[in-house]
């Protein structure tokens, strides 16, 4: 049967057909059988092949069906996102095939919280058996073997699980518990991974913001001479003028450029304000207002205009000052939404589950993102683990590279670099 391994007898009625991605294209059913059999007897393996090739070539993925559901789940637990096969850059992806999703375990598994610590597995089974056949019941226990006051119950069908939620959620308060019993669908592996990544990302972004603000806290108290020096360096686009300040402030050139732009914004706000204010950065909104004013941006002698001409870093200001500037203002300033040279990033080592929205949120703090795209393999519908992000200015792109290149998410470190222009590959 097209090179597939088949047997005459049938698998268990609840057996699951699994889709497996990230396998070497040189592997046939024989090598795959050796990979899967340690977890249980294999009923069928079918490598997906491109029939337009002669002979047909493997697409690097297959379907496998074990005789038992238990074997399939054990194989998934041992291989999915864990084992990387020879010659592959990413770990095996193993999940129920689309045709199986209607009855996947994750759709029938319940989390039960606020359970009395005196209850054992049998007590939980008795409580939930009126709603249908229970495939698995497990109480979570600590290293000492004592109940943690919660359990997992897996029913044969999703409908049984839904009926249990309707009838049991918050229906009673068990002995020794402070709140009523909690009955809900258990988190899937994807839910857990996404929550963990979001927490990690939020934590690291917070550290990044704290570090950035640490460099800006003294700006409000800068002397007029210091501000003037910063503005002069900005308007002349002369990085050499920064050397003295750099030693004083202990910052790199890019941070100083960003600081100078803020200083220019503060000065513009001061000159345009009707009343004098001792603190040039006490009103961030007026400073940004001056920057986004078409007059300030277009007047050649305007300090704010000079700052924008030399740095074009409204996006960086957004990230540094934590200000939210309307998209209309950004577009009005930029004049166009085509991404300029040096503002396009190539990102790889992305987690498999990341989509367009995830990288958009990850790279938004550094400036105005025009587009964010994760590349998907059309044949497997899985992420290729790389993508592109485009800003409306090169300064934001450089800020993103500095902050995000080497940024660790789970077991991976992102690689963030400028996307090569088409001209780079031309000999002349």
N, C-alpha and C positions, 0 to 999 in steps of 0.2 A: 504494500500500500504506500506508494511514493516514498519508499525508503523508511517509512515509519515502523517502529517496533510495536507489534500488536500481539495480543493473546486471545485465545478463543473464549476463555471464561470472562465473566463480567466483573467490574469493580463494585465496591459497596454502593448502595443507592445514594449515600450522602457524600461520595467521593467528589473532590474538586479538581477541575481542569485548571492548571496554573499557566500563566504567561511568564516566560523567562527572557529577560533582555540582558545585553552586555555579555554575550558569549562569543568566543572567537569564531570568525567566519569559516575557519578551516575545520572546525569540529563537526563531526557527523553524529548520528544517533548513537553510535557505539560509544564514543567518548562521553556523551551526555548521560548514557545509561550508567556508566561507571561513576559519574559525579553524583547521580541521584540515588542509586541503589542502597548506599549506607543508611538512608532514612526510611527505607521500606521498599517492598516489591513494586516495580513500575509496570503499569498496564499499557501505556502508550506514550511514545515520544514522537513529535512531529516538528521537524525543523522547517521554518518558513523560508522558502526559496524564491529567488527572482527567476521566473520562467522565461523572461525575455532573453536571458543569457543561455549560451550553449557550451557546455552543460549548465543546467540551472545552478546559480550561486546562492549560498546561504546569506540571509539578510542579517545574521547575527542575533537571531532570537528564535524561540521555539515554544511549543505547548507541551506540557507534560501532565499526565494523569497517573496518580498512584492508585493502588487498589483500595487504600483506606484514606479517609480524611485526615486522620492523625499523622500519617506519614507526610502528607503534603504540608501540613502546618509545621511539623518539625523541620522539614527541609527549608521552608520559608524563614523560620526563626534562625536557622543556622547560616543561611546564605544571603538573604536579602539585605543589601546595603552593608554587608560584612565581608564576604569573600570576593576577591578580585582575581579573575582567571588570567593565565599567562598571556602576555601581550596586550591586555586591556588596561585602559586608564581609569576606569570607574568600576565600582563593585557591581555584582550581579543585582539585577532588579527582578524580584519574583513576587507576583501578586495574582489573585484569582483572575482568570480570563473574563472579559466583558460579559460573556454569556453566563458566568457564574455569579455575577455581582448581586443578583436579586436575592441570593441566599447566603451571602458571605457572612462569616462568623461575626464580623464587626457590626453587622446590621441586626444581630440577634443577642448580643452580649450586653448585660446590664451591670451597672455599678450600684451597689447597695451600701449606703453610708448610714451612720448613726445606728449601728447594730449593737445590741447588748454584747459586752465582752464575754458574757456567760454562754452565748450561743455557739454551737458547733455546726459543722456542715449539714448534719442531718436535720437540725432545727430549721435551718434556712430552706432546705429542700421541702420540708413539710409546709413552711409558710408560702412557698411559691409554686408548689406542684398543682394547685387548683387551676392554674392558668395554662397548663400544657406540659408537654414532655421536656424535662430538663436534661440537657446533654452534659453539662459540667457545672459544678458548684464548688467554689473555693473561697475560704476565708483568708484574708491577708494576716499574716502573723509576723511578729518581730523575731530577732535572733534567739530570744528566750522561749520561743514557741507560743507566746501568749497572743491572743487576738488583738488586732489593732482597731477593732470596731467597724470593719467594713468587709465587703465580700463581692465576688463576681458570680453572676448566674447566667449561663448560656442556654437559651431555649432552642427548640427545633425549628421554629419559624419566627419571623419578625412580628407577625400578628400576635402571637402569644406574648412576646416581650412587650408590645405596646399595651396589651390588656393589663399586664402586670403593673406597668407604670401608672395607668389610669386608676387602678384600684388601690395600689399600695403606697404611692408617693405621698408622704406627709400624713398617712392615715393613722399613725399611732406613734407614741413616744415610748421607746423601749427602756427597760430597766437600766439605770446608770447613765442614761443619755440626756444631754442638755436640750436637744432639739428633736423634732419629729423625724422619722425614718426618711432617708433620701433614696429615691429609686429613679435612675435615669440611664440612658444608653451610655456605655463605657466609651471613653476617649479612644479613637483609633490611633494607630501608630503615626499617621500623618498629623493628626491633631496635636499629639505629644511633641513631635519634631518641630512643628510650626510654633507652638507655644514656647518651647525651649529656645528656638532661634530668635523669636521676638524679644524674649527676656534678655538674651545675650546682646542683641543688637541695641536695645534700649539702654542697657547698662553701659555699653561701650560708647554709645552716642553721648550719654550723660557725662562720661569721663572726658570725652572730646570737647564738649561744650564748656565743662568746668575749666579745662586747660586753656581753652581759647579766651574765656572771660577773665581768667587769671591775668592774661596779658593786657586786658583792656580796662581793668578796674581803676587804674591810676589815671586814665585819660581825662576824667573830669577835673582833676586837680593840676593839669599841666599848665605851666606858665605861658603867657602869650608868646614869649620868645621861642619856646619849644614848639608850640603849635605853628608859629611862622616858619620855623626851620623845616618842620614836616611838610607844610604846604609848599614851600619853595622847592623842596626835593621832589615832591609829587608833580608840580606844574612843569618843572624842567625835565621830568622823566630821567633824572640823573641819579642812578643808584649809588654812585660814588658819594653823593652828599649824605647818604645814610650811615656812613661808616662810624661816625662819632656816636650817633644815636644808637646804632646797633650794639656798640660796646656798652653803652649806658643801660639799655633796656634788656640786653641779653636775648634778642630775638633774631630769627632768620630774616632774609630779605623779603620773602613773600609776606610774612606776618607784619613787617614794617610797612610794606606797601598797603596792606589792608588797613593798618592803623592810620596811615597818612590819608587814605581816602575818607575814613571816619572824621579825621581832623578837618579835612577840607569841607566835609558836609556840615560839621559843627560851625565852622567859620561862616559858611554861606548862610546857615540858619541865623547866626548872630547878626550878620549885616542886614538880612531881610526882615528880622523881627522888629516890631514896633517899639518894644521896650527892651532895655538892656538887661541881660541875665548874667550873673556871675559865673554860672556853671555852663560851659558851652555844650555839654551833652545831656543836660537835664531834660530836654525834650527831643527824644530820638525821632519822633514823628515829624517834627518841623525840620530836623536835619535831613531826613529822607525826602521830605516834601520839597526842600530846596534842590536836592539832587535830581528828583524826578520832574522838576519844573522844566518845560521846554525852553523857557528863556534862559535859565541857568545853564542848561546843557548846550545851548546853541551860541551863547555869547562868548566870543573868543577870549575876552579879558576876565571872564568869570572863573573864580578859583574852583568852584564845583565843576564847571565845564572842563577845566584843565585836568582835574582829577579823573573825571570820567573818560576824557580822551586818552589819557595815559594808561588807565587801568581797566576801563570798561568792566568794573567789578560790582555792579549792583547785586548780582547773584551772591558774591562773596559777602557783601554787606548784610544781605538777608541772613546768611548763615552765622555771621559774627554777631550782629546786633540782635538777632532773634526777632527781627521785624518781619511782618507779613506785608508785602507790597502787592497791590492788585496786578493781575496779569495784563490789564490794559496799559498800566504805567510802564511795565517792562517792555511790552510790544511797541509802545509809543517811543520809548527811549532807543530801543534797538532798531526801530524802523523796519525791520524785516525779521522773519523767524527762520531764515536759512541759517544753518549752523556754520560759523566761520572756521577757517583753518585752525587746527590746534585745539578745537573745542569738542572733538569726538573721542570717546573712550572705548576701548575694547576690554571687556571684563571676562576672565575665565576662572575655573574652579568654583563656579556657582553650585550651591546645593541642588540636587536633582529636582526637588519639589518647588524651587523658586520660579515664579512667573513674572510677567511684565510689571505687575503692580508692586511686587516685592522689591525689584531693583529700583523702580521709580521712587518708592518711599526711602530706600536706603541712600540714594544719591541726591535727593531733594535738598538736604540741609546745606549743600555747597553752592547752590545757585539755581537759576531758572532752567529746568530740564525741558528741552524741546521734544525729545523722544527717548523711549526706553524699551528695549526689545530683547527678549530671551529667545534663542533659536531652538526650534522644535524639530525633531526627526519626523518627517512626514510618514515614514513607514511604521514606526513604533509608537508615535505620538508622545514620546518621552523627550524631556529637555536634553539638549546636547551639552548642557552645563557651561555655556558661554553666551555672552550677549553684548549689546552696544548701548551706550548712553551718550546723548548729545546735549551740550549746553549752548546757551546763546553767546558765551564768551570764553576765551581760553583761560582766563584767570580762575574761573570756577572749576574748569577741568583740572588745572594744576593743583588746586586746593583738594579736590577729590582724590587725586592720585596720592598726594602726601598723606592724607588721612586713611585711605581705604586700601592701598596696596599693602598686602601682607596681613590685612584684617582677618582674624580667625573666626570662622563660623563652623561650629561643630569640630570635625576632624580636619577641615580644609582651611587653607589660607588663600584669600582672594588674590588674583594677580590683576592689577589695574594699570593700563598703560594707554598712551595715545594711539588711536587707530591710524595705521599708515594710510597716507593719501594715495590715490591712484597714480599720481605722478611719480611717487617714490619708486615704483616698480619699473618705470620707464628708463631706458638707458640714456636718453637725452632729455 
